[in-house]
Structures are given as C-alpha cells and as structure tokens.
Amino acid sequence: MIRFRISIIIIVFSLVSYLSVTFLRNYNSPENIEKRCILKFEKDFKNPLETSSKEWGLILDLADNNYLKCMGLPQY
C-alpha cells in the first residue's frame, strides 16, 4: 500500500512538472510574445479623427517604442 502511494505521488509530481515546462515553453515562444504585444498596443494605433498629424506622429512613435520594449528588442 505504501509503495502504491509513493508511486502515485511520483507520477503526479512528474506530470505536473511536465505540464509546467510545456506551458512555459509555449507561453514564451516568440510567436505568442508577438501576439500578446500586438494585442496590448493595438489600441495605440487607432487614429481618432480630431488628432492632428503632429500629435498622431508622436502617438505612433510612443506606440512603436512600447511595442519594441514589449518584444524585448533594442531600441534605436
């Protein structure tokens, strides 16, 4: 009976470890990071009609910098 419990504990621990590693690998893949960054900063790229072109340029620069920071790319 004790061996059975120990083997169940080992199996559960191994399964949880495997699932954690798989999740983290998928979560931190470049494609998923890019999707999260795009969704996060997509609202910055919407152009309201009353925005001037100079102000719109500043908004785009800020959104671009935030996107690059989110992706972990060096900024120029």
Distance bins in CASP14 RR format, pairs under 12 A and 6 or more apart:
PFRMAT RR
TARGET T0000
AUTHOR 0000-0000-0000
RMODE 2
METHOD distances of the structure
MODEL  1
1 7 0 0 0 0 0 1 0 0 0 0 0
1 8 0 0 0 0 0 1 0 0 0 0 0
2 8 0 0 0 0 0 1 0 0 0 0 0
2 9 0 0 0 0 0 1 0 0 0 0 0
3 9 0 0 0 0 0 1 0 0 0 0 0
3 10 0 0 0 0 0 1 0 0 0 0 0
4 10 0 0 0 0 0 1 0 0 0 0 0
4 11 0 0 0 0 0 1 0 0 0 0 0
5 11 0 0 0 0 0 1 0 0 0 0 0
5 12 0 0 0 0 0 1 0 0 0 0 0
6 12 0 0 0 0 0 1 0 0 0 0 0
6 13 0 0 0 0 0 1 0 0 0 0 0
7 13 0 0 0 0 0 1 0 0 0 0 0
7 14 0 0 0 0 0 1 0 0 0 0 0
8 14 0 0 0 0 0 1 0 0 0 0 0
8 15 0 0 0 0 0 1 0 0 0 0 0
9 15 0 0 0 0 0 1 0 0 0 0 0
9 16 0 0 0 0 0 1 0 0 0 0 0
10 16 0 0 0 0 0 1 0 0 0 0 0
10 17 0 0 0 0 0 1 0 0 0 0 0
11 17 0 0 0 0 0 1 0 0 0 0 0
11 18 0 0 0 0 0 1 0 0 0 0 0
12 18 0 0 0 0 0 1 0 0 0 0 0
12 19 0 0 0 0 0 1 0 0 0 0 0
13 19 0 0 0 0 0 1 0 0 0 0 0
13 20 0 0 0 0 0 1 0 0 0 0 0
14 20 0 0 0 0 0 1 0 0 0 0 0
14 21 0 0 0 0 0 1 0 0 0 0 0
15 21 0 0 0 0 0 1 0 0 0 0 0
15 22 0 0 0 0 0 1 0 0 0 0 0
16 22 0 0 0 0 0 1 0 0 0 0 0
16 23 0 0 0 0 0 1 0 0 0 0 0
17 23 0 0 0 0 0 1 0 0 0 0 0
17 24 0 0 0 0 0 1 0 0 0 0 0
18 24 0 0 0 0 0 1 0 0 0 0 0
18 25 0 0 0 0 0 1 0 0 0 0 0
19 25 0 0 0 0 0 1 0 0 0 0 0
19 26 0 0 0 0 0 1 0 0 0 0 0
20 26 0 0 0 0 0 1 0 0 0 0 0
20 27 0 0 0 0 0 1 0 0 0 0 0
21 27 0 0 0 0 0 1 0 0 0 0 0
21 28 0 0 0 0 0 1 0 0 0 0 0
22 28 0 0 0 0 0 1 0 0 0 0 0
22 29 0 0 0 0 0 1 0 0 0 0 0
23 29 0 0 0 0 0 1 0 0 0 0 0
23 32 0 0 0 0 0 1 0 0 0 0 0
24 32 0 0 0 0 0 1 0 0 0 0 0
25 31 0 0 0 0 0 1 0 0 0 0 0
25 32 0 0 0 0 0 1 0 0 0 0 0
26 32 1 0 0 1 0 0 0 0 0 0 0
26 33 0 0 0 0 0 1 0 0 0 0 0
26 35 0 0 0 0 0 1 0 0 0 0 0
27 33 0 0 0 0 1 0 0 0 0 0 0
27 35 0 0 0 0 0 1 0 0 0 0 0
27 36 0 0 0 0 1 0 0 0 0 0 0
28 34 0 0 0 0 0 1 0 0 0 0 0
28 36 0 0 0 0 0 1 0 0 0 0 0
28 72 0 0 0 0 0 1 0 0 0 0 0
29 35 0 0 0 0 1 0 0 0 0 0 0
29 36 0 0 0 0 0 1 0 0 0 0 0
30 36 0 0 0 0 0 1 0 0 0 0 0
30 37 0 0 0 0 0 1 0 0 0 0 0
30 71 0 0 0 0 1 0 0 0 0 0 0
30 72 0 0 0 0 0 1 0 0 0 0 0
30 73 0 0 0 0 0 1 0 0 0 0 0
31 37 0 0 0 0 0 1 0 0 0 0 0
31 38 0 0 0 0 0 1 0 0 0 0 0
31 71 0 0 0 0 0 1 0 0 0 0 0
32 38 0 0 0 0 0 1 0 0 0 0 0
32 39 0 0 0 0 0 1 0 0 0 0 0
32 71 0 0 0 0 0 1 0 0 0 0 0
33 39 0 0 0 0 0 1 0 0 0 0 0
33 40 0 0 0 0 0 1 0 0 0 0 0
33 67 0 0 0 0 0 1 0 0 0 0 0
33 70 1 0 0 1 0 0 0 0 0 0 0
33 71 1 0 0 1 0 0 0 0 0 0 0
33 72 0 0 0 0 1 0 0 0 0 0 0
33 73 0 0 0 0 0 1 0 0 0 0 0
34 40 0 0 0 0 0 1 0 0 0 0 0
34 41 0 0 0 0 0 1 0 0 0 0 0
34 67 0 0 0 0 1 0 0 0 0 0 0
34 68 0 0 0 0 0 1 0 0 0 0 0
34 70 0 0 0 0 1 0 0 0 0 0 0
34 71 1 0 0 1 0 0 0 0 0 0 0
34 72 0 0 0 0 0 1 0 0 0 0 0
34 73 0 0 0 0 0 1 0 0 0 0 0
35 41 0 0 0 0 0 1 0 0 0 0 0
35 42 0 0 0 0 0 1 0 0 0 0 0
35 70 0 0 0 0 0 1 0 0 0 0 0
35 71 0 0 0 0 0 1 0 0 0 0 0
36 42 0 0 0 0 0 1 0 0 0 0 0
36 67 0 0 0 0 0 1 0 0 0 0 0
36 70 1 0 0 1 0 0 0 0 0 0 0
36 71 0 0 0 0 1 0 0 0 0 0 0
36 72 0 0 0 0 0 1 0 0 0 0 0
37 44 0 0 0 0 0 1 0 0 0 0 0
37 63 0 0 0 0 0 1 0 0 0 0 0
37 64 0 0 0 0 0 1 0 0 0 0 0
37 66 0 0 0 0 1 0 0 0 0 0 0
37 67 1 0 1 0 0 0 0 0 0 0 0
37 68 0 0 0 0 1 0 0 0 0 0 0
37 69 0 0 0 0 1 0 0 0 0 0 0
37 70 1 1 0 0 0 0 0 0 0 0 0
37 71 1 0 1 0 0 0 0 0 0 0 0
37 72 0 0 0 0 1 0 0 0 0 0 0
37 73 0 0 0 0 1 0 0 0 0 0 0
38 44 0 0 0 0 0 1 0 0 0 0 0
38 45 0 0 0 0 1 0 0 0 0 0 0
38 63 0 0 0 0 0 1 0 0 0 0 0
38 66 0 0 0 0 0 1 0 0 0 0 0
38 67 1 0 0 1 0 0 0 0 0 0 0
38 70 0 0 0 0 1 0 0 0 0 0 0
38 71 0 0 0 0 1 0 0 0 0 0 0
39 45 0 0 0 0 0 1 0 0 0 0 0
39 67 0 0 0 0 0 1 0 0 0 0 0
39 70 0 0 0 0 0 1 0 0 0 0 0
40 63 0 0 0 0 0 1 0 0 0 0 0
40 66 0 0 0 0 1 0 0 0 0 0 0
40 67 0 0 0 0 1 0 0 0 0 0 0
40 69 0 0 0 0 0 1 0 0 0 0 0
40 70 1 0 0 1 0 0 0 0 0 0 0
40 71 0 0 0 0 0 1 0 0 0 0 0
41 59 0 0 0 0 0 1 0 0 0 0 0
41 60 0 0 0 0 0 1 0 0 0 0 0
41 62 0 0 0 0 1 0 0 0 0 0 0
41 63 1 0 1 0 0 0 0 0 0 0 0
41 64 0 0 0 0 1 0 0 0 0 0 0
41 65 0 0 0 0 1 0 0 0 0 0 0
41 66 1 0 1 0 0 0 0 0 0 0 0
41 67 1 0 1 0 0 0 0 0 0 0 0
41 68 0 0 0 0 1 0 0 0 0 0 0
41 69 0 0 0 0 1 0 0 0 0 0 0
41 70 1 0 0 1 0 0 0 0 0 0 0
41 71 0 0 0 0 1 0 0 0 0 0 0
42 63 0 0 0 0 1 0 0 0 0 0 0
42 66 0 0 0 0 0 1 0 0 0 0 0
42 67 0 0 0 0 1 0 0 0 0 0 0
42 70 0 0 0 0 0 1 0 0 0 0 0
43 59 0 0 0 0 0 1 0 0 0 0 0
43 63 0 0 0 0 1 0 0 0 0 0 0
43 66 0 0 0 0 0 1 0 0 0 0 0
43 67 0 0 0 0 0 1 0 0 0 0 0
44 51 0 0 0 0 0 1 0 0 0 0 0
44 56 0 0 0 0 0 1 0 0 0 0 0
44 57 0 0 0 0 0 1 0 0 0 0 0
44 58 0 0 0 0 0 1 0 0 0 0 0
44 59 1 0 0 1 0 0 0 0 0 0 0
44 60 1 0 0 1 0 0 0 0 0 0 0
44 61 0 0 0 0 0 1 0 0 0 0 0
44 62 1 0 0 1 0 0 0 0 0 0 0
44 63 1 1 0 0 0 0 0 0 0 0 0
44 64 0 0 0 0 1 0 0 0 0 0 0
44 65 0 0 0 0 0 1 0 0 0 0 0
44 66 1 0 0 1 0 0 0 0 0 0 0
44 67 0 0 0 0 1 0 0 0 0 0 0
44 70 0 0 0 0 0 1 0 0 0 0 0
45 51 0 0 0 0 0 1 0 0 0 0 0
45 56 0 0 0 0 0 1 0 0 0 0 0
45 57 0 0 0 0 0 1 0 0 0 0 0
45 59 0 0 0 0 1 0 0 0 0 0 0
45 60 1 0 0 1 0 0 0 0 0 0 0
45 61 0 0 0 0 0 1 0 0 0 0 0
45 62 0 0 0 0 0 1 0 0 0 0 0
45 63 1 0 1 0 0 0 0 0 0 0 0
45 64 0 0 0 0 1 0 0 0 0 0 0
45 66 0 0 0 0 0 1 0 0 0 0 0
45 67 0 0 0 0 1 0 0 0 0 0 0
46 56 0 0 0 0 0 1 0 0 0 0 0
46 59 0 0 0 0 1 0 0 0 0 0 0
46 60 0 0 0 0 0 1 0 0 0 0 0
46 63 0 0 0 0 1 0 0 0 0 0 0
47 53 0 0 0 0 1 0 0 0 0 0 0
47 55 0 0 0 0 0 1 0 0 0 0 0
47 56 1 0 1 0 0 0 0 0 0 0 0
47 57 0 0 0 0 1 0 0 0 0 0 0
47 59 0 0 0 0 1 0 0 0 0 0 0
47 60 0 0 0 0 1 0 0 0 0 0 0
47 63 0 0 0 0 0 1 0 0 0 0 0
48 55 0 0 0 0 1 0 0 0 0 0 0
48 56 0 0 0 0 1 0 0 0 0 0 0
48 59 0 0 0 0 1 0 0 0 0 0 0
49 56 0 0 0 0 0 1 0 0 0 0 0
50 56 0 0 0 0 0 1 0 0 0 0 0
51 57 0 0 0 0 1 0 0 0 0 0 0
51 58 0 0 0 0 1 0 0 0 0 0 0
51 59 1 0 0 1 0 0 0 0 0 0 0
51 60 0 0 0 0 0 1 0 0 0 0 0
52 58 0 0 0 0 1 0 0 0 0 0 0
52 59 0 0 0 0 0 1 0 0 0 0 0
53 59 0 0 0 0 0 1 0 0 0 0 0
53 60 0 0 0 0 0 1 0 0 0 0 0
54 60 0 0 0 0 0 1 0 0 0 0 0
54 61 0 0 0 0 0 1 0 0 0 0 0
55 61 0 0 0 0 0 1 0 0 0 0 0
55 62 0 0 0 0 0 1 0 0 0 0 0
56 62 0 0 0 0 0 1 0 0 0 0 0
56 63 0 0 0 0 0 1 0 0 0 0 0
57 63 0 0 0 0 1 0 0 0 0 0 0
57 64 0 0 0 0 1 0 0 0 0 0 0
58 64 0 0 0 0 0 1 0 0 0 0 0
58 65 0 0 0 0 0 1 0 0 0 0 0
59 65 0 0 0 0 0 1 0 0 0 0 0
59 66 0 0 0 0 0 1 0 0 0 0 0
60 66 0 0 0 0 0 1 0 0 0 0 0
60 67 0 0 0 0 0 1 0 0 0 0 0
61 67 0 0 0 0 0 1 0 0 0 0 0
61 68 0 0 0 0 0 1 0 0 0 0 0
61 75 0 0 0 0 0 1 0 0 0 0 0
61 76 0 0 0 0 0 1 0 0 0 0 0
62 68 0 0 0 0 0 1 0 0 0 0 0
62 69 0 0 0 0 0 1 0 0 0 0 0
62 75 0 0 0 0 0 1 0 0 0 0 0
63 69 0 0 0 0 0 1 0 0 0 0 0
63 70 0 0 0 0 0 1 0 0 0 0 0
64 70 0 0 0 0 0 1 0 0 0 0 0
64 71 0 0 0 0 0 1 0 0 0 0 0
64 73 0 0 0 0 0 1 0 0 0 0 0
64 75 0 0 0 0 1 0 0 0 0 0 0
64 76 0 0 0 0 0 1 0 0 0 0 0
65 71 0 0 0 0 0 1 0 0 0 0 0
65 72 0 0 0 0 0 1 0 0 0 0 0
65 73 0 0 0 0 0 1 0 0 0 0 0
65 74 0 0 0 0 0 1 0 0 0 0 0
65 75 1 0 0 1 0 0 0 0 0 0 0
65 76 0 0 0 0 1 0 0 0 0 0 0
66 72 0 0 0 0 0 1 0 0 0 0 0
66 73 0 0 0 0 0 1 0 0 0 0 0
66 75 0 0 0 0 0 1 0 0 0 0 0
67 73 0 0 0 0 1 0 0 0 0 0 0
67 75 0 0 0 0 0 1 0 0 0 0 0
68 74 1 0 0 1 0 0 0 0 0 0 0
68 75 1 0 1 0 0 0 0 0 0 0 0
68 76 0 0 0 0 1 0 0 0 0 0 0
69 75 1 0 0 1 0 0 0 0 0 0 0
END
